[in-house]
Amino acid sequence: MNDWKKVCPLEEIPRLGSRQVNTESGMIAVFRTADDEVFALRDKCPHKGGALSQGMVSGKVVTCAMHSWKIQFENGEAVAPDKGCAKTYAAKVEGGAVWIALS
């Protein structure tokens, strides 16, 4: 069973932007696409540990601000030729609010 945590109203995350959420497991970055989809990743690039929440969102990918690695929202995988993976968390919009699953 998932332990869902309410993050904020959807409109508090800008389109093509993100928000950091501090959890017992560490920082999680919650992203909003241009189509109002939400995704959540551990806020740590698998390359050098940069904050993904500070990256640029395009489609369903975030580009890390430190070294331009691209990380896919749906599976956390780095886009080739880079290799690595950021932990993903289930995310949803319900009742106008953003929720993430912590387990």
N, C-alpha and C positions, 0 to 999 in steps of 0.2 A: 504494500500500500504506500502511495506517495504522501509525503508530508508537505502539503502545499503552503507556501508563504505568500501573502499579499504584498506586492511591491509598491504600487502606486496607481493612480488613475492613468490610463493609456496616454492622455494628452500631456502628461508631465514628462514623457520621453519624446523628444523631437523626432520627426520623421528623419530617417538616415542618421539617427543619433543613438545614444546609449545612456545608461544609468548604472552606477555601481551599487551593489547591495552587499553589506557586510553580514556574513553568516558565521556560524560556528565552524563551518568547513573552510572559511576564507572568503575572499572577495569574489563575487560573481558579477559579470557584466551582462546586462540585459539590453538587447538591441531591438530597435524598431525599424522595419523596412519602409520603403516608400508606399507599399501596399498595406501598411498597418499590421504586418505579421510581426510576432515577437519571438526572439530566440535568446537563449542564455548559455554563456560559456564561462568557464573559470577565467577570471580576469588576469590571465598570465599566458603570454605567447610561449609556445613550446620551443622557440628558438633561443631567446636570451632573457625571457621572463618579463618583457615589456607589458604594460597595461593595455590589454586589447580595447578597453573602454575608451581609450584615447585615440583609437584608430579611426579610419574613414570607412563608412559603410557604403557598399555599392552592390545592388542586387541582394544576394544572400551570402555575401562575403564581407569580412572586415579585413582591412589592410593595417597591419601593425605599424604604429607611428615610429618605432625604433629602427627597423631594418626592412620595412615593406613586405614582410611575409604576408600572404593572403591566407586567411583561415575561413573555411566553409562553416556556415551556421548549422546546417542540418546534421553534420557528423563530426565537426570539430577538426577535420583533417586539413593539413596544409595543402595548398594547391601546388602541383608539380611544377618545377623540379624539386621544390622544398619537401622535406619529410618531417612529420611530427604531428601531434594531435593535442588539442585542448579538450578538457572534459566538458561534455555537454550536459545541460539540465533541461528537463521538459519545461515548457513555458506556454502560457495560454492567456487569452483575454476573455474574461467572464464578467458580465455585469459592468462593463466599462473599465474594469480594473485589470492590471497585469499581475499574474501569479506565476511563481516558479516552484518546481518540485525539488525538494532538497534531498530526497532519497529515491 
